[in-house]
Amino acid sequence: MSSPKSIEQADVKLQASNIRFSVFTKSKGIVTLVHENNRLQEAGYYIYKNYADKLETLTVFIKRNDDNQILKIVTKSESESMIGVHHPIDGHIGYLTVEEIKAI
């Protein structure tokens, strides 16, 4: 994928993609598209690999492009909703906790 793209918050809800899942980060009010993947578990691995140690200061979202569902990755929550993290060689290595939200 090319370098991350900053987009306006309003565009996140409207942006369409042929890829099934888009990963966005939000820092200081700026929303950036950082990754796209057709497999949720591989998008989860991308987040784990690149942002696991930054989740206290950076907000990460996964958007399911076919129905615009937005999941926010959370570290401190009572949520029981999770997505799997799939390592390309080792397979399943864990979970990320998520909450469904209406907009970024």
Secondary structure, DSSP 8 states (H G I E B T S, - for coil): --S-EEE-HHHHHH---SSSEEEEEEETTEEEEEEEES-HHHHHHHHHHHHGGGTTTSEEEEEETTTTEEEEE-SS-----EEEEEETTTEEEEEEEEEEES--
